[in-house]
Amino acid sequence: MSDPPETRWPEATALAERLVGQTAGSVRVVLMYGSRLLKTNPDRHSALDFVVIVDDYRSFYEGLAEVGELGRPVLLMRALSRVLAPNVIAYVPDDGAHGIAKCLVISADDFERALGPDLPDHFLLGRMIQRIGVVWATDEAQESWVRLVIAGAHGRLLDWMAPYLDGPFDASALGRRILEVCYQGELRPESRGRAGKIFEAQAQHFAHALAPGLEAASASGTLRVTDDAHYELASPVPPAVCRRWRRHFLRSKARATLRWSKHTLTFANWLPYIVRKVERHTGRTIQLTVLEEKLPLIFLWPRVVHVLLTRPRRELKP
C-alpha cells in the first residue's frame, strides 16, 4: 500500500484540505499534476497544479467568495464554467501564507466528457494521461471513480495516437511520443525540449500505465508484436482517420489559445504569474512596459510572439 497523501505531499494536502473546507462541500476530488509533482525545474514561486473536481460550480465559487478567496464575481465564474471548461483560478489563501495553487476547476460531468471518447480537445487529457496524484477525495468510491475515468482515457490512446506512430514502439516510446504530440497541440512558453524533460521525469509511469493497453490492443489484433518484443500497427491508418485527428489537434490548439483570454478573466494576478513562468523557462529577465502592464491584452501580444519564436531549444538546467 502506498503512503497516504499527507505523507507524500504534505503541503499540497494541507492546501487541498483548506480549499475543500472553504467550498461548502462541493469538491469531490483534488488531483495534483505538473512540475511540483514531477520535480521538473520548479522554483520557490512555482504554484501547485491542482485539478479540482466539483459537484456544483455555484456552491464552489460561492464558498470561496464568502471567505474572500475568489477575487472574481460568482456570476462571471459560473458563466465561464460552461465555456471551454475548465476554469483556471489562483487559490492563494491569506496572501500565500499557506501556499499557492493553480486550480483547474471542473465538474464531474465535464471531467468525464474531457477524457471520454468524444473529447472536445486535448487540454485536460494531455495533462491527465501523465502522472497524477490523488491529494484529496471525498471517499474511496470517488477516488476509484476518478482512476477509472483516467484508465478509460489510457485505453483509448491508440485511437488518436495511431496516425502519429511510425515504426515499432514500446510503452515508454509511446509515452514520449504522446507528450510530443500533446505539446504540439498548444502554444506554450517552455523550451522545445520540454516534452522530453517531462517524459524523463515520468518514464516509469508511462511504462506501467500504458503496458496493459498495448497488450489488449495486441490481443485484439490492432497491434502486432515484433521480433524484438516491441509493437507496431497491424495495418496502416486510413487517410480519413489521419485527417480527422489532424483537424482535431488544429481545433484543440485553437481552443487552447482562446483559453488564454478566458484565463485573464478567471485567474487573479495572472500577469505576474505568466512573467515568472516565462522567466523560469527561458532564463530571461522580463521588464514589462507601462502599457504592457496597464493594457496587456492589447500591448503584450508582440512580446508573446517574440517569446514563442525565440524559445530555447533545450530545457534549462535548474
Secondary structure as GFF3:
##gff-version 3
##sequence-region A 1 318
A	DSSP	alpha_helix	5	8	.	.	.	ID=ss1
A	DSSP	alpha_helix	10	21	.	.	.	ID=ss2
A	DSSP	beta_strand	27	33	.	.	.	ID=ss3
A	DSSP	alpha_helix	35	38	.	.	.	ID=ss4
A	DSSP	beta_strand	48	54	.	.	.	ID=ss5
A	DSSP	alpha_helix	57	66	.	.	.	ID=ss6
A	DSSP	alpha_helix	74	81	.	.	.	ID=ss7
A	DSSP	beta_strand	87	91	.	.	.	ID=ss8
A	DSSP	three_ten_helix	93	96	.	.	.	ID=ss9
A	DSSP	beta_strand	101	107	.	.	.	ID=ss10
A	DSSP	alpha_helix	108	114	.	.	.	ID=ss11
A	DSSP	alpha_helix	125	128	.	.	.	ID=ss12
A	DSSP	beta_strand	133	137	.	.	.	ID=ss13
A	DSSP	alpha_helix	140	155	.	.	.	ID=ss14
A	DSSP	alpha_helix	157	161	.	.	.	ID=ss15
A	DSSP	three_ten_helix	162	164	.	.	.	ID=ss16
A	DSSP	alpha_helix	171	184	.	.	.	ID=ss17
A	DSSP	alpha_helix	194	201	.	.	.	ID=ss18
A	DSSP	alpha_helix	203	220	.	.	.	ID=ss19
A	DSSP	beta_strand	223	225	.	.	.	ID=ss20
A	DSSP	beta_strand	231	233	.	.	.	ID=ss21
A	DSSP	alpha_helix	239	266	.	.	.	ID=ss22
A	DSSP	alpha_helix	270	282	.	.	.	ID=ss23
A	DSSP	alpha_helix	290	294	.	.	.	ID=ss24
A	DSSP	alpha_helix	296	299	.	.	.	ID=ss25
A	DSSP	alpha_helix	301	309	.	.	.	ID=ss26
###
